[in-house]
Amino acid sequence: MRTNFKYALFYDFHTPVTVPGVLKEFDVEGFTDQLVRCKVDFLTWHARCNQGGAYYPTKIGIPHPGLDYDFFGKLAEACKRKNIRLSAYFNAGVSSEELLRHPEYMAISPEGLILRENRNSPFVRSVCYNSPFREHLRDMALEVLANYPVDGFFFDCLKVYPCVCPTCVKKMQAQGLDYTKLEDLVKFNSQSYAEFAKLLTEAIRKVKPDALIVFNCDDKELVCDEHSHFECECLPTSHWGYDYLPLYCRYNRALAGKDRQVLNMTGRFYKWGDFGGLRPQAALEYDMFYGIAQGLRPDIGGHFHPRGDMDMAVFDRIYDVYSKLQQYDDYTSGAVNNNDIALVFDKERSKTAPAKGLARMLDELKIQFDAVTEFCDWSKYKLLILADDLELTPQGMAKLQTHLDAGKKVLAIGKAALVNGKYPEAFPAEMVCDKPFDPAYFAPAGELAKGLQDMPLSIYATAVGIKNKAAGESLMKLVKPYMNAGWDGLRCNYYTAPEGVSEYDFIAANEQVICCAGNIGCGYLTRAPYQLRLLFGNMIDRLYGQRKVFCPKLPSFARAAVQQVADGEILHIIAYAAEARGMCVTMEDAATVCDLVIEFKVPEDATLEKVLLAPSDKELEFTLNGNTAIIKLDRMEGYALIKMIYQ
């Protein structure tokens, strides 16, 4: 099902039931006219929010007591008339007023509580997925579908809320699961929300087979087939940060495959629940241009005032951002990211730090890559980068072996791909010990030391002790400190200088595989030492060969992404400067970059005819050196799109 969204908006309207005069000032025609002005073709709005009140005269749920008319009906009719697709939002995990009135819907925590800390949170109460709430939400969704011309549904907050109510405990016992173990509770709860999602999907699509359906949940792989499209939620000024989108936009793209779209959901504010925030235009441009360059469609979120106040400053900001993006629509239409390098990571949130560090380095190196888990298809990739400490299941190890048997390349970081302390046979090293040194240093040497200083360099993370096998080659060594850090009973070992080269390898390699003993993804996320980025790039170059894009004058904070289009390829260059200010990282300024020389690898079966700068179609000067186009760009500010047209 191809949704073909162009520009979307997502509105939060979580309104406490104690608020009077709800949407009294709302101008449905004025609001939808603003959507038309911004060329928005898809809107998500609440039918029932996480506070539990519905914005239509429901006979099943609780009509919001502060609302005295059928708001959702008016909105749906106006959107239909103006060719704006509409998804109805329901919170599937939180519904405060409904849970107050129906305690039997509530999850009971492992501690035996129905209220969580912190109490001032929408998540103070949560749903038990095995309670009658299942059928209740299904019936509300069908009620909306029967009464209004909606195109689909967005079901929010399908999260793991471990529940030990009698129903859940009995079901767990029947499956041989132990309700006293958090691991079993998480597994069971994930299964429960997957069953819940399937129940909703089957009921909705029985009535409307082409319904748009999205589940905003902890594990999208469990409900992957239920989605009509995906939404990658990332508000970088909140807890997501600027290292989330580079990893998860690619992961969502991998889940979506070729036939489903991904929306790039950010916010006009600084955190969810923020009614008074309006981020700078440059910040929203960066989020949206980055998403477009990775195949995602723009989706800016907002909070609407309970009275229905329009906040024209917000619409003006959205209009300015979307208008700038729309200049490039003819160039990006049908564009596809077709990469042959993949970063393989563990999707568990507690284990994503290494992958975020590696993704950031790849972005700064301008290397084109996808992000996948073992759930995804790996068959098209020439190089797999295995994130620090990646633990593959037997199925994942079988996929890795298939990749190796095909003669393809692997870069394994830290303990990635180790099973019971052993690497696959094709790997050039064996593990000797776990975490021999703290801190760990490495000694730059040989071809992989290009650009590095001749001194012991810190990893800023742990390393495993490995030694190359007979079929492998030792390329760099770990350096040991005089002593490991920490209190030894008498002294604090804080000043732990490097003593000398150890017997352990830092990098061991053969023609197919590189093993890097250091957890460099974690190290880069911790301190961002540029030496780790250079080393990482050198290892990739040895395995992969010539990069698709090489532009040494482009600042490290700039990003470059390549997409295929019908008559060639396009190169996105994005240069906005993020800066830490107080406790937040903000992005307020577009960077001006001058006198760029870009080395661009042209496909071997293509002949480069011309190079154009969008949207003016100005021809750029270029020369060819073999299959490398050397392109000159005199100046750009914030964003540039360069199109290569092939014969």
C-alpha positions as CSV (number, residue, x, y, z in Angstrom):
1,M,0.0,0.0,0.0
2,R,1.7,3.2,-1.2
3,T,0.4,6.2,0.7
4,N,2.2,8.9,-1.4
5,F,2.1,11.6,1.4
6,K,3.7,14.9,0.5
7,Y,3.4,17.1,3.5
8,A,1.9,16.2,6.9
9,L,1.0,17.8,10.2
10,F,0.4,16.0,13.5
11,Y,-1.5,17.7,16.2
12,D,-1.5,16.8,19.9
13,F,-4.7,17.8,21.7
14,H,-4.3,16.2,25.1
15,T,-6.9,18.3,27.0
16,P,-7.7,17.6,30.7
17,V,-11.4,17.0,31.3
18,T,-11.5,19.8,33.8
19,V,-10.8,22.4,31.0
20,P,-14.0,24.4,30.0
21,G,-14.9,25.9,26.7
22,V,-12.9,23.4,24.6
23,L,-12.5,24.4,21.0
24,K,-15.0,27.2,21.5
25,E,-12.9,29.5,19.3
26,F,-11.9,26.9,16.7
27,D,-12.4,28.1,13.1
28,V,-12.6,24.9,11.1
29,E,-12.5,26.7,7.7
30,G,-9.7,29.0,8.7
31,F,-7.7,26.1,10.1
32,T,-8.1,23.8,7.0
33,D,-7.4,26.8,4.8
34,Q,-4.0,27.1,6.5
35,L,-3.4,23.4,5.7
36,V,-4.2,24.1,2.1
37,R,-1.9,27.2,2.2
38,C,1.0,25.0,3.4
39,K,0.1,22.3,0.9
40,V,-0.5,19.8,3.6
41,D,-2.2,16.6,2.3
42,F,-2.3,14.5,5.5
43,L,-3.4,15.5,9.0
44,T,-3.5,13.5,12.3
45,W,-5.8,14.8,15.0
46,H,-7.2,13.4,18.2
47,A,-10.5,11.6,18.2
48,R,-9.8,10.7,21.9
49,C,-6.7,11.9,23.7
50,N,-4.6,10.4,26.5
51,Q,-6.7,12.3,29.1
52,G,-9.6,10.2,28.1
53,G,-12.0,12.7,26.6
54,A,-13.4,12.2,23.1
55,Y,-13.9,15.1,20.7
56,Y,-17.0,13.8,19.1
57,P,-20.3,12.7,20.6
58,T,-19.3,9.1,21.3
59,K,-21.8,6.6,22.6
60,I,-19.0,4.2,23.7
61,G,-16.4,6.4,25.4
62,I,-16.5,9.7,27.3
63,P,-17.4,12.9,25.4
64,H,-15.1,15.7,26.6
65,P,-17.3,17.6,29.1
66,G,-15.9,20.9,28.0
67,L,-16.9,20.4,24.4
68,D,-20.5,21.1,23.3
69,Y,-20.4,20.2,19.6
70,D,-19.1,17.6,17.2
71,F,-15.6,18.9,16.6
72,F,-14.2,15.9,15.0
73,G,-17.1,15.6,12.6
74,K,-16.6,19.2,11.4
75,L,-12.9,18.7,11.0
76,A,-13.4,15.4,9.1
77,E,-15.9,17.0,6.7
78,A,-13.7,20.0,6.0
79,C,-10.7,17.8,5.4
80,K,-12.6,15.6,3.0
81,R,-13.9,18.6,1.1
82,K,-10.4,20.1,0.7
83,N,-8.7,16.8,-0.2
84,I,-6.7,16.4,3.0
85,R,-6.4,12.9,4.3
86,L,-7.2,12.5,8.0
87,S,-6.1,10.0,10.5
88,A,-7.9,9.7,13.9
89,Y,-5.6,9.6,16.9
90,F,-6.4,7.3,19.8
91,N,-4.0,6.7,22.7
92,A,-3.9,2.9,23.0
93,G,-1.9,2.7,26.2
94,V,-3.1,5.7,28.3
95,S,-6.6,7.1,28.8
96,S,-6.7,8.8,32.2
97,E,-10.5,9.5,32.6
98,E,-11.5,6.2,31.2
99,L,-9.2,4.3,33.5
100,L,-10.5,6.3,36.5
101,R,-14.0,5.2,35.6
102,H,-13.0,1.7,34.7
103,P,-10.3,0.4,37.2
104,E,-10.6,-3.0,35.5
105,Y,-8.8,-1.5,32.5
106,M,-5.7,-0.6,34.5
107,A,-2.4,-2.4,34.5
108,I,-1.0,-3.4,37.9
109,S,2.7,-2.9,38.2
110,P,5.0,-5.7,39.4
111,E,5.0,-3.8,42.8
112,G,1.2,-4.2,43.0
113,L,0.5,-0.6,42.2
114,I,-1.9,1.0,39.7
115,L,-0.3,4.5,40.0
116,R,3.3,5.2,38.8
117,E,5.9,7.7,39.7
118,N,6.1,10.4,38.6
119,R,2.5,11.3,39.4
120,N,2.6,14.4,37.3
121,S,2.8,12.4,34.1
122,P,0.3,11.2,31.5
123,F,1.7,7.7,32.2
124,V,0.7,7.7,35.8
125,R,-2.0,5.1,34.8
126,S,-1.6,2.7,32.0
127,V,-3.7,0.1,30.2
128,C,-3.7,-3.6,30.7
129,Y,-3.7,-5.0,27.1
130,N,-5.6,-8.1,28.2
131,S,-8.4,-6.2,29.8
132,P,-11.8,-5.3,28.2
133,F,-10.1,-2.1,27.1
134,R,-9.1,-4.0,24.0
135,E,-12.7,-4.3,22.8
136,H,-13.5,-0.9,24.1
137,L,-10.9,0.8,21.9
138,R,-11.8,-1.4,18.9
139,D,-15.4,-0.3,19.2
140,M,-14.5,3.4,19.5
141,A,-12.4,3.1,16.3
142,L,-15.2,1.4,14.5
143,E,-17.6,4.1,15.7
144,V,-15.4,6.8,14.2
145,L,-15.1,4.8,11.0
146,A,-18.8,4.4,10.7
147,N,-19.7,8.1,11.3
148,Y,-16.9,10.1,9.7
149,P,-14.9,10.1,6.4
150,V,-11.6,9.3,8.0
151,D,-8.7,7.7,6.1
152,G,-7.2,5.8,9.0
153,F,-5.9,5.8,12.6
154,F,-2.8,6.6,14.6
155,F,-2.6,4.4,17.8
156,D,-0.2,5.9,20.2
157,C,1.8,4.7,23.3
158,L,1.7,0.9,22.7
159,K,4.5,0.5,25.2
160,V,5.5,-2.2,27.6
161,Y,3.6,-1.7,30.8
162,P,4.4,-4.8,32.8
163,C,1.1,-6.0,34.4
164,V,0.5,-8.6,37.1
165,C,-3.3,-8.5,37.2
166,P,-5.0,-11.9,37.6
167,T,-5.7,-12.2,33.9
168,C,-2.1,-11.5,32.9
169,V,-0.7,-13.8,35.5
170,K,-2.9,-16.7,34.5
171,K,-2.0,-16.2,30.8
172,M,1.7,-16.1,31.7
173,Q,1.5,-19.3,33.7
174,A,-0.3,-21.0,30.9
175,Q,2.7,-20.1,28.6
176,G,5.3,-21.2,31.2
177,L,6.4,-17.6,31.9
178,D,7.3,-16.4,35.4
179,Y,5.5,-13.2,36.4
180,T,8.2,-12.5,39.0
181,K,10.8,-12.1,36.3
182,L,10.9,-8.7,34.5
183,E,12.3,-10.3,31.4
184,D,9.2,-12.6,31.2
185,L,6.9,-9.7,32.0
186,V,8.4,-7.6,29.1
187,K,8.2,-10.5,26.7
188,F,4.5,-11.3,27.6
189,N,3.5,-7.6,27.5
190,S,5.1,-7.2,24.1
191,Q,3.1,-10.2,22.9
192,S,0.0,-8.7,24.4
193,Y,0.2,-5.4,22.6
194,A,1.0,-7.2,19.3
195,E,-2.2,-9.2,19.7
196,F,-4.0,-6.0,20.6
197,A,-2.7,-4.3,17.4
198,K,-3.8,-7.3,15.3
199,L,-7.2,-7.1,16.8
200,L,-7.6,-3.5,15.9
201,T,-6.2,-3.9,12.4
202,E,-8.4,-6.8,11.5
203,A,-11.5,-5.0,12.8
204,I,-10.7,-1.8,10.9
205,R,-9.6,-3.3,7.6
206,K,-12.7,-5.6,7.6
207,V,-14.7,-2.3,7.2
208,K,-12.1,-0.3,5.3
209,P,-9.5,-2.4,3.6
210,D,-7.3,0.5,2.6
211,A,-7.3,2.2,6.0
212,L,-4.1,4.0,7.1
213,I,-2.9,2.4,10.3
214,V,0.2,3.3,12.4
215,F,1.1,2.0,15.8
216,N,3.6,4.1,17.8
217,C,5.0,1.3,19.9
218,D,8.1,0.0,21.6
219,D,8.8,-2.8,19.1
220,K,7.7,-2.1,15.6
221,E,9.0,-5.4,14.4
222,L,6.2,-7.2,16.4
223,V,3.6,-5.3,14.5
224,C,5.4,-4.5,11.3
225,D,2.8,-6.1,8.9
226,E,0.0,-4.1,10.5
227,H,1.4,-0.7,9.4
228,S,0.2,1.1,6.2
229,H,3.2,3.4,6.7
230,F,5.6,4.3,9.5
231,E,6.2,7.4,11.5
232,C,9.7,8.1,12.9
233,E,9.1,10.3,15.9
234,C,12.1,12.4,16.9
235,L,12.0,15.8,18.7
236,P,15.8,16.4,19.0
237,T,15.5,19.1,21.7
238,S,13.7,16.7,24.0
239,H,15.0,13.3,25.2
240,W,15.6,12.0,21.7
241,G,18.5,14.3,20.9
242,Y,20.2,14.9,17.6
243,D,21.7,11.3,17.6
244,Y,18.4,9.6,17.4
245,L,17.1,10.5,13.9
246,P,20.3,9.4,11.9
247,L,19.9,5.8,13.3
248,Y,16.1,5.4,13.5
249,C,15.1,7.1,10.2
250,R,17.2,4.5,8.5
251,Y,15.8,1.7,10.6
252,N,12.2,2.8,9.9
253,R,13.1,3.0,6.2
254,A,14.3,-0.6,6.4
255,L,11.1,-1.8,8.1
256,A,9.0,0.0,5.6
257,G,10.7,-1.5,2.6
258,K,10.0,-0.3,-1.0
259,D,6.2,-0.2,-0.8
260,R,5.6,1.8,2.4
261,Q,6.4,5.4,3.3
262,V,8.0,6.8,6.4
263,L,6.9,10.2,7.9
264,N,9.5,12.3,9.7
265,M,7.6,13.5,12.8
266,T,9.3,16.3,14.7
267,G,7.7,19.2,16.6
268,R,7.4,23.0,16.3
269,F,8.1,23.1,20.1
270,Y,11.0,22.1,22.3
271,K,9.3,19.2,24.2
272,W,5.9,17.4,24.1
273,G,3.5,19.2,26.3
274,D,5.1,22.6,25.4
275,F,2.4,25.0,24.3
276,G,4.7,28.1,24.2
277,G,7.6,26.8,22.1
278,L,8.4,27.7,18.5
279,R,11.7,26.4,17.3
280,P,13.8,28.4,14.8
281,Q,13.1,28.0,11.1
282,A,16.7,26.7,10.6
283,A,16.1,23.9,13.2
284,L,12.9,22.7,11.5
285,E,14.5,23.0,8.1
286,Y,17.4,20.8,9.2
287,D,15.0,18.1,10.6
288,M,12.9,18.1,7.4
289,F,15.8,18.3,4.9
290,Y,17.6,15.5,6.7
291,G,14.4,13.4,6.5
292,I,13.9,14.1,2.8
293,A,17.5,13.1,2.1
294,Q,16.8,9.8,3.7
295,G,13.5,9.2,2.0
296,L,11.1,10.4,4.7
297,R,8.3,12.8,4.2
298,P,7.9,16.0,6.3
299,D,5.6,15.8,9.4
300,I,5.7,18.7,11.9
301,G,3.8,18.2,15.1
302,G,2.1,20.8,17.3
303,H,-0.1,21.4,20.3
304,F,-3.4,23.1,19.7
305,H,-4.7,25.5,22.3
306,P,-7.8,24.0,24.2
307,R,-9.9,27.0,23.1
308,G,-9.0,26.5,19.5
309,D,-6.7,29.6,19.2
310,M,-5.0,29.5,15.8
311,D,-1.5,30.7,16.7
312,M,-0.8,32.1,13.3
313,A,2.9,32.4,14.1
314,V,3.1,28.7,14.1
315,F,1.4,28.4,10.8
316,D,3.7,31.1,9.3
317,R,6.7,29.1,10.5
318,I,5.4,25.9,9.0
319,Y,4.5,27.7,5.8
320,D,8.1,29.1,5.5
321,V,9.7,25.7,6.1
322,Y,7.4,23.8,3.8
323,S,7.6,26.4,1.1
324,K,11.4,26.1,1.1
325,L,11.2,22.3,0.9
326,Q,8.6,22.4,-1.9
327,Q,11.1,24.1,-4.3
328,Y,12.8,20.7,-4.5
329,D,9.7,18.5,-4.9
330,D,10.3,17.9,-8.6
331,Y,13.8,16.7,-7.9
332,T,13.1,14.4,-4.9
333,S,9.9,12.8,-6.3
334,G,10.5,9.1,-6.5
335,A,14.0,9.4,-5.1
336,V,15.3,6.2,-3.4
337,N,18.2,5.6,-1.0
338,N,19.9,2.6,-2.4
339,N,22.9,1.8,-0.1
340,D,25.1,-1.2,0.0
341,I,26.5,-0.6,3.5
342,A,24.5,-1.5,6.6
343,L,25.0,-0.8,10.3
344,V,23.6,-3.8,12.2
345,F,22.4,-2.9,15.7
346,D,20.4,-4.1,18.7
347,K,17.0,-2.3,18.8
348,E,16.7,-2.6,22.6
349,R,16.8,1.0,23.9
350,S,19.4,0.2,26.6
351,K,21.8,-1.1,23.9
352,T,21.5,1.6,21.2
353,A,24.3,3.9,22.4
354,P,27.0,2.2,20.4
355,A,24.9,2.3,17.2
356,K,24.2,6.0,17.8
357,G,27.9,6.7,18.1
358,L,28.7,4.7,14.9
359,A,25.8,6.3,13.0
360,R,27.1,9.8,13.9
361,M,30.6,8.9,12.7
362,L,29.2,7.5,9.4
363,D,27.2,10.7,8.9
364,E,30.2,12.9,9.6
365,L,32.2,10.8,7.2
366,K,29.5,11.3,4.6
367,I,29.3,7.5,4.1
368,Q,26.0,6.2,2.7
369,F,24.5,3.5,4.9
370,D,21.3,1.9,6.1
371,A,20.6,0.8,9.7
372,V,19.1,-2.7,10.2
373,T,18.5,-5.3,12.9
374,E,18.6,-9.0,12.3
375,F,14.8,-8.8,11.6
376,C,15.6,-6.9,8.3
377,D,16.8,-8.2,5.0
378,W,20.7,-8.1,4.7
379,S,21.0,-9.6,1.2
380,K,21.8,-6.5,-0.8
381,Y,24.6,-5.3,1.4
382,K,28.3,-5.6,0.5
383,L,29.5,-4.5,3.9
384,L,28.0,-5.1,7.3
385,I,29.1,-3.0,10.3
386,L,28.3,-4.8,13.5
387,A,27.8,-2.4,16.3
388,D,29.7,-2.7,19.6
389,D,28.6,-5.7,21.7
390,L,25.9,-6.7,19.2
391,E,24.4,-10.0,20.4
392,L,23.0,-12.0,17.5
393,T,20.5,-14.8,17.9
394,P,21.2,-18.2,16.2
395,Q,19.0,-16.8,13.3
396,G,21.1,-13.7,13.1
397,M,24.3,-15.7,13.2
398,A,23.0,-17.8,10.3
399,K,22.3,-14.6,8.3
400,L,25.8,-13.4,9.1
401,Q,27.2,-16.7,7.9
402,T,25.3,-16.5,4.6
403,H,26.8,-13.0,4.1
404,L,30.3,-14.4,4.7
405,D,29.7,-17.4,2.5
406,A,28.9,-15.0,-0.3
407,G,32.3,-13.4,0.0
408,K,31.0,-10.1,1.4
409,K,32.7,-7.9,4.0
410,V,32.2,-7.4,7.7
411,L,33.5,-4.8,10.2
412,A,32.9,-6.1,13.7
413,I,33.3,-3.7,16.6
414,G,34.0,-4.8,20.2
415,K,32.3,-8.1,21.1
416,A,30.0,-8.0,18.1
417,A,29.4,-11.5,16.6
418,L,30.9,-13.3,19.6
419,V,28.9,-16.4,20.7
420,N,30.2,-18.0,23.9
421,G,33.4,-16.2,23.4
422,K,34.0,-17.3,19.8
423,Y,33.9,-15.5,16.5
424,P,32.7,-17.2,13.3
425,E,35.4,-19.3,11.6
426,A,35.9,-16.7,8.8
427,F,37.0,-14.0,11.3
428,P,40.7,-13.2,11.6
429,A,40.9,-13.2,15.4
430,E,39.9,-15.0,18.6
431,M,38.9,-13.6,21.9
432,V,41.4,-14.2,24.7
433,C,39.9,-12.2,27.5
434,D,37.1,-9.7,28.3
435,K,38.0,-6.1,29.1
436,P,41.7,-6.4,30.0
437,F,42.4,-2.7,30.4
438,D,40.6,0.3,31.9
439,P,41.3,2.7,30.4
440,A,42.2,1.2,27.0
441,Y,44.5,2.9,24.5
442,F,45.6,1.9,21.0
443,A,48.8,2.4,19.1
444,P,48.2,3.8,15.5
445,A,50.2,1.9,13.0
446,G,50.2,1.0,9.3
447,E,47.7,1.8,6.6
448,L,44.8,2.3,9.0
449,A,46.7,5.1,10.8
450,K,46.2,7.6,8.0
451,G,45.5,11.0,9.6
452,L,46.3,9.8,13.2
453,Q,49.0,11.1,15.5
454,D,51.9,8.9,16.4
455,M,51.0,8.4,20.1
456,P,48.8,6.2,22.2
457,L,45.2,7.3,21.7
458,S,42.3,6.8,24.0
459,I,39.3,4.8,23.1
460,Y,37.1,6.4,25.8
461,A,35.4,3.0,26.2
462,T,36.3,-0.6,27.0
463,A,38.0,-3.1,24.7
464,V,38.0,-6.8,24.5
465,G,41.3,-8.7,24.4
466,I,41.8,-10.4,21.0
467,K,44.6,-12.0,19.1
468,N,44.9,-12.6,15.4
469,K,44.7,-16.1,14.1
470,A,47.1,-17.6,11.7
471,A,44.9,-16.6,8.7
472,G,44.6,-13.1,10.1
473,E,46.9,-10.1,10.4
474,S,47.6,-7.9,13.4
475,L,47.2,-4.2,12.2
476,M,47.2,-2.4,15.5
477,K,47.8,-3.2,19.2
478,L,46.1,-2.3,22.4
479,V,48.2,-0.2,24.8
480,K,48.0,-1.0,28.5
481,P,48.0,1.5,31.3
482,Y,50.3,1.3,34.3
483,M,47.3,0.2,36.3
484,N,43.6,-0.1,35.8
485,A,41.5,2.8,37.1
486,G,39.8,2.6,40.4
487,W,40.4,2.3,44.1
488,D,42.8,-0.5,45.0
489,G,42.2,-0.4,48.7
490,L,45.0,2.1,49.4
491,R,45.1,4.5,46.5
492,C,42.9,6.0,43.9
493,N,44.2,5.0,40.5
494,Y,43.0,8.1,38.6
495,Y,46.1,9.1,36.6
496,T,46.4,6.0,34.5
497,A,48.9,6.8,31.8
498,P,49.7,4.4,29.0
499,E,52.7,2.2,29.8
500,G,53.3,0.4,26.5
501,V,52.1,-1.9,23.8
502,S,50.3,-5.0,25.1
503,E,50.1,-8.5,23.7
504,Y,46.5,-7.9,22.6
505,D,45.4,-6.8,19.2
506,F,43.4,-3.7,18.7
507,I,42.7,-4.4,15.1
508,A,43.0,-7.8,13.4
509,A,42.0,-8.3,9.7
510,N,41.9,-10.5,6.7
511,E,40.6,-9.7,3.2
512,Q,37.0,-10.2,4.2
513,V,36.7,-9.2,7.9
514,I,38.1,-6.6,10.3
515,C,37.8,-7.1,14.0
516,C,38.2,-3.9,16.1
517,A,38.5,-4.7,19.7
518,G,37.5,-1.3,21.0
519,N,34.0,-0.2,21.6
520,I,34.5,2.9,19.4
521,G,30.8,3.6,19.0
522,C,30.4,4.1,22.7
523,G,33.7,6.0,22.8
524,Y,32.6,8.4,20.1
525,L,29.2,9.0,21.8
526,T,31.0,9.7,25.1
527,R,33.7,12.1,24.0
528,A,33.5,12.5,20.1
529,P,37.3,12.2,19.5
530,Y,37.8,12.8,15.9
531,Q,40.7,10.2,15.8
532,L,38.1,7.4,16.3
533,R,36.1,8.8,13.4
534,L,39.2,8.9,11.1
535,L,40.1,5.3,12.2
536,F,36.6,4.1,11.5
537,G,36.7,5.7,8.1
538,N,40.0,4.0,7.3
539,M,38.7,0.6,8.3
540,I,35.7,1.1,6.1
541,D,37.8,2.2,3.2
542,R,40.0,-0.9,3.4
543,L,37.0,-3.2,3.2
544,Y,34.7,-1.2,0.9
545,G,36.9,0.8,-1.4
546,Q,36.1,4.2,-2.9
547,R,33.4,6.2,-1.1
548,K,30.4,7.4,-2.9
549,V,31.0,11.0,-1.8
550,F,34.2,12.5,-0.6
551,C,34.4,16.2,0.2
552,P,37.2,17.1,2.7
553,K,36.3,20.8,2.8
554,L,32.7,20.1,3.9
555,P,32.5,20.6,7.7
556,S,32.1,17.5,9.9
557,F,28.7,18.8,11.1
558,A,27.4,18.9,7.6
559,R,25.6,15.9,6.1
560,A,25.6,14.4,2.6
561,A,23.1,11.9,1.2
562,V,22.7,10.3,-2.2
563,Q,19.5,9.1,-3.8
564,Q,18.7,7.5,-7.1
565,V,16.1,9.1,-9.4
566,A,14.8,8.1,-12.8
567,D,17.4,9.9,-14.9
568,G,20.4,10.0,-12.5
569,E,21.3,10.6,-8.9
570,I,20.8,13.5,-6.5
571,L,23.2,14.7,-3.8
572,H,21.8,16.4,-0.7
573,I,24.2,18.6,1.3
574,I,22.9,19.8,4.6
575,A,24.9,22.3,6.7
576,Y,23.3,23.6,9.8
577,A,25.2,24.2,13.0
578,A,24.1,22.6,16.2
579,E,25.3,24.1,19.5
580,A,25.0,23.2,23.2
581,R,23.4,26.0,25.0
582,G,22.8,25.5,28.7
583,M,21.2,22.0,29.1
584,C,20.0,21.8,25.6
585,V,21.4,21.4,22.1
586,T,19.8,23.8,19.7
587,M,20.1,24.6,16.0
588,E,19.5,28.2,15.1
589,D,21.8,28.9,12.2
590,A,22.3,27.7,8.6
591,A,26.0,27.5,7.8
592,T,27.5,29.2,4.7
593,V,30.0,27.0,3.0
594,C,32.2,28.2,0.1
595,D,34.5,26.8,-2.5
596,L,33.4,23.2,-2.2
597,V,35.1,20.5,-4.3
598,I,33.1,17.3,-4.3
599,E,34.3,13.9,-5.5
600,F,31.3,11.9,-6.5
601,K,31.5,8.2,-7.6
602,V,29.5,7.7,-10.9
603,P,28.1,4.2,-11.5
604,E,30.3,2.2,-13.8
605,D,27.4,1.7,-16.3
606,A,26.5,5.4,-16.5
607,T,27.8,8.3,-18.4
608,L,27.6,11.7,-16.7
609,E,26.0,14.2,-19.0
610,K,25.5,17.3,-16.8
611,V,25.4,18.4,-13.2
612,L,22.7,20.8,-12.1
613,L,22.2,22.9,-9.0
614,A,18.5,22.9,-7.9
615,P,16.2,24.6,-8.0
616,S,17.7,27.0,-10.5
617,D,19.0,24.2,-12.8
618,K,22.3,26.1,-13.0
619,E,24.9,23.9,-14.6
620,L,27.9,23.2,-12.3
621,E,31.4,22.8,-13.6
622,F,32.8,19.2,-13.3
623,T,35.6,17.1,-14.6
624,L,35.9,13.3,-14.8
625,N,38.8,11.3,-13.3
626,G,37.9,7.7,-14.3
627,N,34.5,7.1,-12.7
628,T,34.9,10.0,-10.3
629,A,33.2,13.3,-11.0
630,I,35.0,16.3,-9.5
631,I,32.3,19.0,-9.0
632,K,32.8,22.6,-7.9
633,L,30.2,24.4,-5.9
634,D,31.1,28.0,-5.2
635,R,28.6,28.7,-2.3
636,M,25.7,27.2,-0.4
637,E,23.8,28.2,2.7
638,G,22.2,25.5,4.8
639,Y,21.1,23.2,2.0
640,A,22.0,22.4,-1.5
641,L,20.6,19.7,-3.9
642,I,22.9,18.7,-6.8
643,K,21.5,16.5,-9.6
644,M,23.7,14.3,-11.7
645,I,22.0,13.5,-15.1
646,Y,23.2,10.3,-16.8
647,Q,22.9,9.2,-20.4
